[in-house]
Amino acid sequence: MQSSRGKRLKQVALSALLLAGVANAATIKIATVSPLSGSLTPMGSEVKRGAELAVQEQAGAFKALGYDLVLAPYDDQASATLAPQIAKSVLADKSVLGVVGALNSSVSNVVAQAFAPARLTMISPASTNDQLTQNAWTHFNRVVAPDAAQGVAAAGYIADELKATSVFVISDNTAYGNGLTRALLDNLKKRKVPVAAYTGASTAAQIAEVVKRVKASGADMVYFGGTDDTGSQLVKALRAAGVTATFMGGDGLDSPSFLQRAGIAGAGVVYSTVFGPVSAFSNALDFNDRYQAAYKTKPSGVALYAYDATNALLAAIKAAATGNRALPTRAQVSAAVRKVNLPACFTADKSRCATITGAVAFSDTGERLNSRVLIMRFDDVLQPQVAKVQTVSAESLK
């Protein structure tokens, strides 16, 4: 029988080995880039939280491979001006092997350019500007449908279901808003739907002026391309001025904060979205429960896409990693992302799936091979209702 002293020595030795293992674990960081302060904080926080849940769930698996998995959130304040400094900080941290973000297309454009020489991969859960996948970048990817897909779906709904006779198109003057509205204009032209005017508005003074122009135009449809902070101000101003034209926007309005800001003016608002409500995904129940338990609030579709983007990134890092504490290079991870092939997962039980929004795989330009666009409408009690669902392939957008 082993003596008490022998047992103690064995326990000390085992503890020392465990501590040595912990000390020797290499750190892998996943960065998120999104607004965590300012008017777009609600949506930016969804990016961080969706990524955070994925990292927490996979931390054990990475520990078994000899890595400490850590999330490093960066606040871009939705500002392309701040993006260069953020990109510099991310690049300087050599343990960062991939980025989930950005939220805004304008920010994604700046950081993607900065990351290109180092081939630091990024997977955006929300940036939809078409140009982002037209730069021959091998490190940029996204899990959402681009503006071109929204333009096709929105124009079809305006022409076929709403049967609008005149559309007044407004951008919030951002890269996102400009890209979305131009995609819509191209498709309205193909559909031969008349456009009353096309202009930009983002400040209070500009919104006041454009409301006057909309009212004078007599347009029966107003299309807004932009984020929910400006969109809520615009629809409230239109309704206050007595304008009853149908108000439609893009996925920038797909946020709980839009209704919080717009109030009753949000009733009847139609929007196209690459996200959609959590209820639109058959296997999102478990995610919804975990999210609410962690953050005491309901997730929006942005959180789901951030979760899937992070799981795709982590799958690529695992594929590129050799173990034994050796970190894969950023270029190796970037190449592995383009080979990711996560299947769709549909389950009624509580088992945790790698994806919630469907199969995740990328084209040679970084587009998701198959994505979807939903047309949503807020009813009279401000509940979002699915009006139409359209699946879009990356091949069809070339």
KOLKELUM-980801 format. One line per field, with one value per residue: residue number from 1; x, y, z of N, C-alpha, C in turn. Coordinates in steps of 0.001 Angstrom, whole numbers. Each point is the difference from the previous one (the first is absolute). Layout:
// residues N
i: [NUM/...]
n.x: [X/...]
n.y: [Y/...]
n.z: [Z/...]
ca.x: [X/...]
ca.y: [Y/...]
ca.z: [Z/...]
c.x: [X/...]
c.y: [Y/...]
c.z: [Z/...]
END
This chain:
// residues 398
i: [1/2/3/4/5/6/7/8/9/10/11/12/13/14/15/16/17/18/19/20/21/22/23/24/25/26/27/28/29/30/31/32/33/34/35/36/37/38/39/40/41/42/43/44/45/46/47/48/49/50/51/52/53/54/55/56/57/58/59/60/61/62/63/64/65/66/67/68/69/70/71/72/73/74/75/76/77/78/79/80/81/82/83/84/85/86/87/88/89/90/91/92/93/94/95/96/97/98/99/100/101/102/103/104/105/106/107/108/109/110/111/112/113/114/115/116/117/118/119/120/121/122/123/124/125/126/127/128/129/130/131/132/133/134/135/136/137/138/139/140/141/142/143/144/145/146/147/148/149/150/151/152/153/154/155/156/157/158/159/160/161/162/163/164/165/166/167/168/169/170/171/172/173/174/175/176/177/178/179/180/181/182/183/184/185/186/187/188/189/190/191/192/193/194/195/196/197/198/199/200/201/202/203/204/205/206/207/208/209/210/211/212/213/214/215/216/217/218/219/220/221/222/223/224/225/226/227/228/229/230/231/232/233/234/235/236/237/238/239/240/241/242/243/244/245/246/247/248/249/250/251/252/253/254/255/256/257/258/259/260/261/262/263/264/265/266/267/268/269/270/271/272/273/274/275/276/277/278/279/280/281/282/283/284/285/286/287/288/289/290/291/292/293/294/295/296/297/298/299/300/301/302/303/304/305/306/307/308/309/310/311/312/313/314/315/316/317/318/319/320/321/322/323/324/325/326/327/328/329/330/331/332/333/334/335/336/337/338/339/340/341/342/343/344/345/346/347/348/349/350/351/352/353/354/355/356/357/358/359/360/361/362/363/364/365/366/367/368/369/370/371/372/373/374/375/376/377/378/379/380/381/382/383/384/385/386/387/388/389/390/391/392/393/394/395/396/397/398]
n.x: [851/-383/1117/-402/1300/-61/-1207/500/1104/-809/-802/1106/503/-1192/-120/1271/-310/-1131/678/930/-1020/-580/1190/76/-1264/-50/21/-1227/46/-1287/185/-785/-511/-527/-1054/767/19/-839/-588/1033/131/-1337/214/882/-795/-935/857/318/-1269/-380/1063/-357/-1268/352/706/-969/-800/921/-14/-879/-562/145/-483/-825/20/-75/-1221/279/-1304/260/-1037/335/-953/-216/-26/-675/-999/-44/1279/-69/-167/-666/-498/772/-318/-1266/88/631/-932/-945/582/143/-1186/1166/-636/-335/-757/-992/-830/-933/-421/-188/-707/610/-546/-207/-269/-809/-354/36/-597/-835/51/-143/-938/-199/968/-636/-966/-272/-549/-1077/-989/-612/-667/443/1248/-852/852/-498/594/-423/-768/277/761/-365/-668/1047/-101/-778/-920/-1181/-849/-87/-1216/555/314/763/139/270/790/375/130/590/694/193/228/773/495/206/451/880/453/1154/-523/589/1320/2/1238/307/1239/615/458/-259/1133/-510/-427/1152/666/-746/7/1276/139/-742/651/1086/-501/-239/1157/547/-610/636/483/-866/1064/-615/948/1287/74/821/-95/726/48/-272/881/824/-281/43/1073/486/-474/407/1149/25/-396/859/773/-723/1267/-408/1324/498/1156/398/1185/117/551/-276/1134/545/-184/195/1010/370/-301/544/986/30/-163/884/552/-569/1241/-879/903/-47/520/1048/713/1291/1020/305/-1228/748/-507/17/1174/-287/-665/1032/664/-543/-195/-1180/952/452/-1253/-50/1110/485/669/1031/302/1283/-648/-1015/-1207/347/-1293/655/811/-238/1323/-662/-888/914/366/-1270/-153/1078/-416/-1265/465/780/-930/-944/167/-940/505/678/-362/430/-510/-1041/63/141/-942/-699/226/-202/-1059/-273/279/-661/-900/201/-29/-1007/-509/349/-512/1230/-455/300/-1031/272/60/-1119/484/-40/1018/463/-330/516/971/69/-222/712/518/-463/-571/-718/-507/-1144/-574/-849/-322/-817/1157/661/278/1247/-497/819/-1166/-478/739/389/210/1250/171/1213/-339/574/-1125/-383/-822/-1048/204/-724/-651/-626/-1057/-394/-1274/149/-1038/91/-740/-1295/407/651/-689/1251/-483/277/339/1334/392/1241/353/1239/444/1208/-227/-1235/896/650]
n.y: [-1197/992/540/651/-150/-1265/-104/633/-717/-1076/452/273/-1168/-589/683/-334/-1266/24/555/-916/-908/572/1/-1253/149/-96/1308/-329/1127/149/902/835/495/839/799/314/1123/974/565/-674/389/125/407/921/149/-94/708/804/81/81/783/707/-247/230/1045/352/-324/634/753/-921/2/1316/-24/-918/969/573/527/1185/-149/1175/701/762/648/573/1201/-112/41/-1019/225/290/1162/-701/-506/950/753/-363/128/1126/240/-381/609/933/-507/-607/21/1134/-1075/759/612/181/470/1245/841/1185/119/1249/-535/-947/970/837/-774/-342/1256/362/-943/518/892/-25/133/979/-1187/375/-238/766/252/1169/127/760/1014/89/1189/-321/-659/1220/-164/-1235/338/-622/1107/641/-221/-459/-12/1264/109/307/1291/-565/-920/946/549/-1231/-418/1147/96/-1298/197/1062/-696/-1179/187/983/-363/446/1218/321/-119/540/16/-398/503/-673/-46/-1215/-716/-381/1178/506/-1038/44/1326/-38/-1025/673/1141/-789/-585/1200/376/-1173/351/1069/83/1002/800/466/-504/375/-88/783/-603/711/1314/621/901/-967/-616/1164/222/-1226/211/1245/-476/-923/880/831/-1082/-265/-387/-1172/170/-179/-45/-538/388/-683/549/-747/603/106/-1276/-163/854/-609/-1232/350/591/-1048/-851/714/-79/-1134/-397/-572/434/-1172/-331/-112/-929/13/-856/1262/-292/-1072/818/-568/610/-533/-1028/-186/336/-851/-892/576/903/-1011/196/-1127/253/17/-1123/94/-1239/41/544/768/-257/-159/302/698/-313/-1155/154/1159/-916/-948/541/146/-1226/-435/656/-315/-1224/219/538/-819/-333/236/-991/716/79/1223/-292/-494/1020/759/-719/-16/1312/67/-802/725/1122/-453/-383/1168/601/-795/244/1247/-254/-71/793/-582/798/-581/1319/-235/221/1302/-169/-900/809/1033/-827/-343/1302/177/-887/902/-1053/898/-1179/63/504/-966/484/-845/-665/-168/-940/325/736/-328/-148/1215/763/-1259/-753/-104/565/237/965/28/708/-1023/-121/-12/-1294/-119/1117/693/494/636/38/1000/-92/1198/-836/125/-1177/393/-1048/-462/113/-1264/838/-215/-1177/442/-1151/428/-448/-218/-1145/151/398/-927]
n.z: [0/-795/497/1116/398/-425/584/1089/-81/-163/1002/702/-354/228/1119/197/-387/741/1001/-220/-99/1101/636/-525/373/-1312/-155/-334/-668/225/-929/656/-1108/883/-212/1030/-688/318/-1040/-501/1266/-104/-1249/352/1047/-941/-720/990/326/-1270/-214/1044/-349/-1251/403/818/-996/-715/1091/438/-1204/39/1246/-472/-903/1212/-189/440/-105/-549/429/-1034/683/-1167/526/-1148/886/-849/260/-1288/626/913/-1114/-559/1047/-162/-1310/282/921/-857/-1019/941/239/36/1164/-645/-184/437/-833/911/-1150/-287/748/-11/-1195/390/1182/-481/-825/1030/905/-961/-407/1275/36/-1192/276/1183/-903/849/176/-660/852/-879/1132/-540/-431/-657/96/-1230/72/1205/-840/-425/1074/-343/1110/499/743/-879/937/-368/1024/-391/-506/-1165/-156/-930/949/907/-918/-341/1269/370/-1125/119/1294/-262/-1016/578/1220/104/-1197/467/-38/1181/-116/1210/-532/1235/-30/974/-1246/452/87/1147/403/-435/506/1095/30/-312/836/859/-215/-35/1070/549/-530/375/1129/-500/1235/-132/-80/1090/804/-21/1338/696/1174/858/-216/1136/-417/-375/1142/640/-732/207/1224/-124/-481/945/894/-552/65/1090/219/-466/-226/1209/-669/1152/-410/1130/1077/1081/381/-1215/-263/1300/-81/-1130/412/1144/-665/-802/994/657/-1229/384/-229/-787/-857/-629/1166/-831/614/304/116/-321/-428/-265/919/1210/-177/-1204/491/802/-1101/-871/978/159/-301/754/384/-658/701/-1226/128/-814/248/260/1014/345/485/1254/82/-935/1022/-600/-23/110/382/-138/-1171/-303/501/-648/-1076/200/234/-1056/-792/471/-1253/-897/-737/-857/-1273/339/1202/-679/-843/1090/558/-1134/-116/1303/-101/-1075/659/1061/-887/-582/1185/354/-1207/305/1206/471/970/1143/258/-1152/-129/-663/-1192/-69/-823/861/993/-655/-369/1278/191/-1115/850/861/544/660/268/-641/1071/-72/1160/554/218/1144/-881/209/-930/-994/-631/-88/-799/138/-1070/439/-1183/-494/-851/-1199/160/756/-1052/788/-150/1100/-279/921/-617/1079/-378/878/833/601/738/196/508/-1106/-449/-148/-1210/-261/-975/-56/-489/-226/-565/297/-1165/450/-633/504/912/-680]
ca.x: [-851/788/6/-623/1011/108/-1181/136/1013/-601/-963/783/581/-1087/-390/1060/-142/-1180/337/938/-791/-713/973/530/-1039/132/-1242/-578/-1027/-942/-405/-1215/48/-1382/-253/-377/-432/-638/-1398/-179/408/-839/365/1410/88/-458/1163/879/-622/-93/1352/381/-607/714/1322/-184/-368/1098/1228/456/594/1301/876/472/1023/1148/-170/-974/-785/-392/-657/513/-913/457/-1103/301/-951/-589/738/1079/1146/704/356/1437/663/-460/689/1405/43/-274/1150/1140/-172/283/-833/-1275/93/-1155/-882/-1424/-380/-665/-1437/-208/779/1068/1075/558/837/1271/802/367/1171/1137/334/365/1404/267/-1000/-784/-1339/-1160/-1305/-996/-1355/-990/350/-655/392/424/1404/884/451/429/1351/967/551/-74/-180/-1302/-1145/-1190/-1025/-1276/-189/419/-1021/-583/-1084/-1099/-574/-860/-1175/-805/-639/-1050/-1134/-589/-716/-1006/-928/-454/-446/246/-13/1084/835/961/1111/830/1141/502/1318/1078/330/-1088/-1213/192/25/-1331/-922/387/-440/-1451/-284/270/-1053/-1252/69/-298/-1420/-724/-723/440/677/-310/1251/1014/770/576/-412/494/-106/-1370/-377/-208/-1235/-1110/-104/-439/-1416/-738/76/-826/-1412/-317/102/-1174/399/-742/971/1295/991/1141/1169/816/-66/-1264/-77/-506/-1281/-1082/-250/-643/-1387/-759/-195/-961/-1343/-387/-348/-1201/325/-483/617/643/1415/746/1444/798/222/378/-1173/-272/593/-975/130/-777/-1342/115/158/-1083/-1297/-1152/291/539/-1085/-119/1300/450/1451/684/1055/826/-20/-1292/-207/524/-1038/12/965/-647/818/567/-590/1028/824/-803/-11/1336/252/-777/566/1271/-60/-1274/-751/-157/922/-523/672/1423/715/56/996/1308/272/397/1271/1044/192/715/1383/626/204/1178/1190/246/518/1345/875/718/93/1310/153/438/-1111/14/206/-1218/-241/-542/-1392/-748/-215/-899/-1375/-600/-284/-994/-1261/-822/-1330/-1194/-355/-1397/-289/-1035/442/875/1376/534/435/1071/-598/-1419/-573/123/1350/958/1156/278/460/1377/62/-357/-1444/-590/-480/-1447/-499/-1412/-531/-1398/-763/-732/-895/-500/-1449/-539/461/1459/610/515/-601/695/-847/562/1357/639/1356/855/1297/1110/200/-988/318/1180]
ca.y: [1197/1221/791/1329/920/-286/562/1465/314/-241/1076/1211/-152/131/1411/735/-270/713/1429/183/-67/1265/1054/-188/160/1185/780/373/1017/387/1388/516/1440/465/1130/-319/1281/794/-288/-1362/-956/-1209/-981/-356/-928/-1293/-632/-448/-1048/-1224/-563/-393/-1292/-1030/-167/-683/-1382/-751/188/-1297/-757/604/-313/-1375/59/736/1434/806/766/1266/998/1364/924/1353/943/902/1120/109/1096/-367/837/-690/-1347/-263/-219/-1292/-1020/-10/-670/-1418/-596/-25/-1132/-1169/-1143/113/-780/258/1076/-45/1389/976/154/975/-241/996/-425/-1226/359/551/-996/-1061/490/-31/-1390/-725/-436/-1069/-1047/-269/-268/557/-477/969/-502/1044/966/-477/755/-907/163/-682/-1281/246/568/-1101/-314/-1412/-101/530/-877/389/-1044/615/318/1366/968/-375/-950/765/830/-867/-400/1175/522/-937/164/1312/-53/-1058/-40/1341/645/1438/777/975/-286/1027/-782/814/-656/729/514/-905/-977/-980/593/284/-1262/-607/772/-130/-1328/78/813/-823/-998/702/339/-1222/-288/1143/695/1401/537/1422/710/-733/984/-449/723/-627/941/445/999/-701/-776/949/438/-1093/-243/961/-438/-1211/414/712/-899/-849/-1399/-902/-918/568/-1030/551/-850/530/-660/184/1267/1001/-467/259/1447/333/-452/800/1327/-144/-199/1239/955/-479/-830/-1364/-912/-1179/226/-1253/151/-1212/-714/931/186/-1271/105/406/1431/781/183/787/1395/440/-88/-359/326/-1193/-863/-24/98/-1209/22/-1219/-276/-1197/-623/-580/-276/-1278/-1008/-454/-1093/-1096/-580/1094/52/-184/1209/1058/-221/279/1437/708/-322/710/1452/503/647/-867/296/260/-823/343/-869/-1323/9/141/-1325/-878/499/-400/-1442/-254/407/-962/-1233/222/3/-1397/-697/494/-211/-1276/-406/186/1422/800/729/97/1375/678/-386/-1359/90/652/-1001/-1035/521/-217/-1431/-378/-528/-383/-374/498/-871/173/-907/456/-176/1031/-178/1245/-113/909/1130/267/653/-864/-411/1096/-244/1249/-11/460/1441/221/4/-1252/-688/169/856/274/1334/-19/1245/21/1127/183/136/1134/-56/63/-1320/-259/-1134/-367/158/-733/-516/-252/-541/570/-666/883/-115/820/1415/345]
ca.z: [0/-112/1226/-91/-538/-1429/-660/-54/-1004/-1317/-250/-277/-1334/-970/-16/-694/-1430/-482/-49/-1116/-1220/-121/-296/-1341/-1013/-839/-74/-1294/182/-1046/211/-626/-304/-117/905/1373/562/-1042/-331/-517/1032/79/-1024/188/1133/-485/-630/1088/800/-795/-63/1358/293/-766/611/1286/-252/-596/778/494/-1099/-302/1121/-207/-1048/528/-228/725/-971/629/-845/180/-671/-315/-234/-1122/61/-1340/-641/-905/378/1075/-441/-185/1282/503/-801/447/1304/-210/-673/921/920/-840/382/-712/-1237/-845/444/-316/-182/851/-218/-1077/-1215/-116/905/-569/-1132/481/712/-945/-729/908/309/-1218/-78/973/-268/1210/-505/674/-463/457/161/-273/-1050/-1220/-1190/-1066/-371/947/-556/-1374/83/-120/1312/347/1452/411/-226/749/85/-362/-1414/-319/-395/-1294/263/595/-1056/-814/780/341/-1215/-375/911/-283/-1277/-108/1130/373/-1237/150/-1245/66/1162/405/559/900/631/1171/-389/380/-1035/41/-550/-1422/-734/21/-832/-1404/-425/-179/-1183/-1190/-154/-305/-1422/-741/201/-558/1071/13/1185/135/261/755/742/1261/1201/1221/1102/291/-1008/-1269/130/-84/-1391/-853/306/-821/-1397/-139/68/-1239/-1156/-109/-150/883/592/390/307/737/164/1081/1298/713/729/-943/-541/964/-33/-1264/-57/969/-594/-1093/562/667/-1049/-676/-1161/253/-959/577/301/-92/152/-93/1251/1064/864/671/1324/1019/282/-960/549/1229/-392/-888/664/-810/-1403/-633/-492/-1454/-665/-687/-196/-433/969/-149/1327/321/1418/484/-208/-1389/-102/712/1063/776/1339/1017/-17/607/1447/541/-132/1015/1308/153/-175/520/-1071/-1161/-1098/-1340/-999/-80/929/-603/-1065/641/562/-1100/-531/946/-103/-1256/235/911/-765/-845/856/360/-1180/-288/1158/62/1396/641/326/-1148/-599/-1464/-447/-437/-1392/20/448/-1073/-1045/532/24/-1316/-140/1012/-523/1136/-515/675/1111/392/1105/922/1380/540/-443/-533/-1385/-390/-708/238/-1172/-1166/-376/-190/-853/-694/-1388/-129/279/1394/208/442/-1197/-47/1077/-217/285/429/12/1261/196/1361/-19/756/1392/-103/-61/-1349/-689/-1238/-1181/-1133/203/-1288/100/-1036/-115/-360/-1449/-698/170/-802]
c.x: [885/-103/-670/970/147/-1156/121/1008/-552/-971/716/576/-1055/-440/1019/-94/-1174/276/945/-742/-750/944/486/-1042/209/-1355/-374/-1121/-852/-429/-1368/191/-1427/-207/-503/-300/-572/-1367/-244/466/-890/385/1444/204/-446/1150/908/-598/-131/1342/418/-575/722/1364/-112/-279/1167/1307/568/693/1375/996/582/1090/1235/-80/-1011/-713/-595/-691/548/-907/618/-1206/380/-918/-679/691/1133/1262/836/560/1496/734/-394/707/1451/143/-217/1210/1193/-69/117/-823/-1380/137/-1193/-913/-1427/-479/441/-1512/-249/901/1172/1183/668/955/1377/852/428/1215/1249/461/579/1470/334/-909/-708/-1458/-1074/-1261/-1035/-1367/-1055/316/-457/427/604/1505/948/505/442/1400/1105/696/-166/-288/-1362/-1119/-1214/-1027/-1385/-57/407/-1167/-686/-1179/-1202/-691/-964/-1295/-918/-732/-1132/-1234/-717/-856/-1177/-1041/-554/-544/118/32/1105/771/986/1107/948/1112/419/1438/1174/301/-1096/-1252/106/-20/-1377/-956/350/-382/-1501/-344/209/-1142/-1374/-45/-338/-1486/-904/-918/516/630/-245/1255/946/888/560/-493/500/-91/-1459/-492/-292/-1291/-1214/-241/-547/-1460/-877/-46/-868/-1470/-420/-14/-1252/325/-765/912/1273/928/1201/1112/888/-235/-1225/-102/-550/-1365/-1166/-339/-792/-1468/-867/-310/-1018/-1420/-499/-448/-1227/260/-363/589/633/1485/701/1485/704/235/520/-1144/-322/704/-1074/44/-761/-1393/25/65/-1192/-1358/-1090/200/564/-1064/-99/1311/399/1518/489/1114/750/25/-1333/-119/554/-994/-24/967/-461/813/621/-481/1050/906/-727/-2/1346/319/-735/525/1269/-162/-1321/-789/-74/1013/-754/757/1484/817/146/1084/1409/444/486/1331/1156/264/719/1480/727/238/1242/1283/350/636/1447/990/631/74/1382/335/443/-1216/78/240/-1333/-343/-601/-1473/-867/-316/-999/-1447/-700/-327/-1038/-1271/-815/-1410/-1120/-373/-1424/-330/-1044/443/980/1452/475/591/1125/-546/-1471/-664/103/1452/892/1190/154/475/1437/132/-367/-1488/-431/-624/-1507/-454/-1468/-354/-1464/-603/-898/-915/-442/-1512/-450/386/1518/689/504/-601/774/-969/492/1417/596/1433/812/1335/1072/219/-950/302/1207/-387]
c.y: [1244/815/1347/994/-187/573/1504/409/-167/1108/1299/-59/174/1447/827/-194/750/1483/292/-12/1275/1103/-80/161/1291/700/293/989/148/1428/251/1496/444/1175/-465/1258/816/-533/-1417/-1062/-1232/-1068/-449/-980/-1396/-768/-590/-1187/-1322/-695/-550/-1372/-1128/-287/-759/-1486/-839/103/-1329/-823/549/-268/-1396/-69/767/1495/612/877/1216/901/1376/973/1387/863/960/1219/254/1082/-525/796/-661/-1349/-230/-287/-1341/-1128/-132/-749/-1497/-693/-155/-1165/-1293/-1227/64/-694/214/1023/-293/1446/454/-40/859/-280/971/-370/-1264/311/472/-1067/-1131/410/-90/-1428/-756/-443/-1161/-1198/-434/-139/696/-581/963/-656/978/936/-500/720/-923/31/-811/-1347/136/596/-1037/-281/-1493/-198/500/-957/567/-1121/539/261/1450/893/-386/-947/710/855/-770/-302/1185/552/-906/166/1322/-57/-969/14/1380/783/1525/691/1044/-210/1140/-725/904/-866/797/473/-850/-933/-1054/546/272/-1283/-622/727/-101/-1370/-5/762/-798/-972/615/370/-1213/-344/1095/672/1432/409/1504/829/-926/1019/-607/843/-739/929/413/986/-670/-821/913/434/-1112/-366/930/-463/-1246/377/674/-933/-848/-1467/-886/-1016/771/-1153/661/-1038/591/-737/439/1324/1107/-404/276/1483/377/-412/770/1382/-49/-143/1258/1054/-455/-826/-1455/-1030/-1189/271/-1351/281/-1329/-595/882/256/-1262/-32/398/1492/860/277/808/1478/519/-9/-391/333/-1208/-938/98/98/-1362/76/-1343/-247/-1267/-756/-708/-289/-1365/-1121/-540/-1161/-1139/-552/1070/40/-100/1222/1145/-118/351/1488/775/-274/801/1509/638/810/-953/366/424/-887/272/-927/-1406/-68/171/-1333/-954/429/-447/-1491/-387/337/-1014/-1347/114/-32/-1418/-748/393/-302/-1386/-534/279/1469/855/672/-81/1449/610/-381/-1401/0/594/-986/-1059/468/-281/-1477/-483/-486/-532/-311/701/-994/302/-1025/593/-140/1100/-160/1245/-212/988/1216/122/515/-831/-334/1222/-497/1247/-217/500/1505/309/123/-1356/-677/122/813/309/1426/-167/1379/-66/1231/45/205/1147/-8/-176/-1359/-255/-1271/-279/98/-836/-445/-331/-488/500/-744/993/11/929/1491/436/727]
c.z: [0/1281/-222/-603/-1505/-782/-162/-1065/-1419/-370/-353/-1408/-1084/-138/-764/-1506/-602/-132/-1145/-1319/-250/-419/-1431/-1096/-774/-107/-1441/268/-1253/318/-607/-214/-266/935/1365/794/-1150/-357/-499/987/60/-1018/155/1128/-399/-666/1070/750/-764/-93/1356/361/-732/602/1317/-207/-520/774/488/-1072/-363/1121/-156/-1069/447/-170/970/-1023/686/-1021/334/-749/-205/-357/-1118/-48/-1348/-823/-876/318/1084/-443/-200/1311/602/-749/428/1320/-139/-616/937/980/-805/372/-635/-1353/-928/627/-432/-33/-1372/-245/-1233/-1190/-124/879/-544/-1147/451/672/-932/-825/867/291/-1198/-43/932/-218/1282/-411/816/-634/546/135/-480/-1158/-1364/-1278/-1055/-261/880/-515/-1449/-67/-146/1325/286/1487/476/-391/748/-39/-336/-1499/-260/-415/-1302/190/611/-1051/-874/745/286/-1216/-452/869/-250/-1261/24/1119/356/-1190/94/-1359/-45/1296/239/766/775/598/1228/-208/496/-1162/-92/-678/-1485/-828/-118/-936/-1482/-555/-248/-1281/-1286/-254/-239/-1478/-855/70/-558/1040/64/1328/54/193/742/685/1274/1154/1227/1207/195/-1050/-1342/23/-128/-1436/-896/266/-825/-1456/-248/-48/-1296/-1209/-211/-181/976/693/332/332/648/101/1076/1301/788/745/-897/-552/925/45/-1244/-23/991/-575/-1132/541/697/-1002/-788/-1236/316/-960/723/182/6/142/-191/1370/1125/963/804/1352/996/278/-1006/558/1296/-320/-797/677/-972/-1475/-745/-549/-1519/-748/-563/-138/-532/1004/-349/1321/249/1481/375/-273/-1421/-212/903/1162/903/1449/1099/83/694/1529/630/-39/1093/1406/263/43/426/-1023/-1182/-1082/-1258/-971/-110/890/-569/-1068/554/590/-1091/-611/890/-69/-1291/163/885/-692/-873/821/424/-1163/-284/1117/-31/1420/557/220/-1175/-629/-1522/-391/-407/-1436/-76/415/-1096/-1115/467/45/-1313/-255/1011/-672/1177/-498/745/1084/423/1076/920/1448/390/-435/-723/-1388/-281/-725/366/-1274/-1274/-300/-243/-798/-866/-1431/-52/177/1445/263/550/-1211/-170/1208/-292/380/381/-189/1232/53/1459/-69/912/1475/54/99/-1421/-596/-1294/-1171/-1176/356/-1356/237/-1185/1/-398/-1505/-760/76/-812/-1270]
END
